[in-house]
Amino acid sequence: MSLRAIKYENLHLEILDQLLLPAQSKYVTIKGVEDGWRAINRMQVRGAPAIAIVGCLSLAIEIQKDTVESKKELRQDIEGKLNYLVSSRPTAVNMKKAADDLIAIANKLYEDENVTLEDMKKKFISNIEAMLENDIADNKAIGEFGAKEILLKVPGDSLVRILTHCNTGSLATAGYGTALGVIRSLHAMKRLEHVYCTETRPYNQGARLTAYELVHEKIQATLIVDSMVGALMKQRNISAVVVGADRVATNGDTANKIGTYQIAVLAKYHGVPFYVAAPFTSIDKKITGGDQIVIEERPDREVTHVGEHRIAAQGISCWNPAFDITPASLIAGIITEKGVFLPEDLKQQFL
Ligand SMILES: CSC[C@@H](O)[C@@H](O)C(=O)COP(=O)(O)O
């Protein structure tokens, strides 16, 4: 059974505290929007799709308890809380996109005179609950499209060796994963020889989370530190790189975990196809290029420390951007639930 980052039933929400993994598997209860905001901001839950799902479910819980007396008040409350949730982390677009969609739904329910206050709450909550199932279905489709695409580029029935970065698996989504979903599908098709996952400094999502998922799934895998990618590509015949995305612009430029850009540059040099696997909820149709994406900067402590242990000299200053932008020109394809697109073809989807 796959790991579950998000446990949700009947307005009860628990998340696996990813700050404690892999040493401890502990679920924490999210009782409302304040808890949701904090869990996202502290990265107890992380990964673009999981951030949006937990944020929105935390709102569903609060809506159920809401004592507002009119649809107008409910609508205002929803908008305020969604905007607050969006402020928890700025780079991944999924939460912002979900907020825009849910505000539009709230407005529609508010305007419909046949909908009572109770109906409005119920319908709003069921829209949020649908996000969980939709995300898993999208990830499975991404997995299949991605696996087929990668196999098209290798001869006959040969096996593939994949490099991935950060964590894009069950822990970063409602389940299955995006880039890790592609790896899972290749494994299920018995076409995967080996996976290499990067440590993903400074926060070590690769070493702590992806390595944990790969061991849990019994997928043959090796952990490398980020500075080994060039040597790996030179020596080990990597078939493809697959990474996730926090925000994709309509020209295909992609924001993803810091370090993604340098892997894409190395992949280009070594002739290794570099893929981004992301659901449409990670594509920002409002922006035309990566230069318009806000990059979150996180505390120095994530660089100076590993867990509680300080590794950097006292007094040194740090720069800690959590994401970087990979230009579309380095991307061989964007693997989505609707198929694989060349970066330059993506904008046609939004005409
Ligand atoms: C399916 S998760 C896609 C991305 O969110 C992932 O690659 C990533 O960069 C996660 O960053 P994080 O800072 O751990 O939230």
The ligand as a Gaussian input file, in Angstrom:
#p B3LYP/6-31G(d) Opt

LIG

0 1
 C        4.125000      16.845000      -7.266000
 S        5.065000      17.907000      -6.346000
 C        5.802000      19.037000      -7.492000
 C        6.633000      20.073000      -6.826000
 O        5.884000      20.713000      -5.841000
 C        7.934000      19.479000      -6.246000
 O        8.754000      19.078000      -7.307000
 C        8.623000      20.502000      -5.406000
 O        9.378000      21.323000      -5.898000
 C        8.264000      20.529000      -3.963000
 O        8.873000      21.582000      -3.272000
 P        8.573000      21.712000      -1.714000
 O        9.373000      22.921000      -1.308000
 O        9.034000      20.455000      -1.066000
 O        7.090000      21.959000      -1.564000

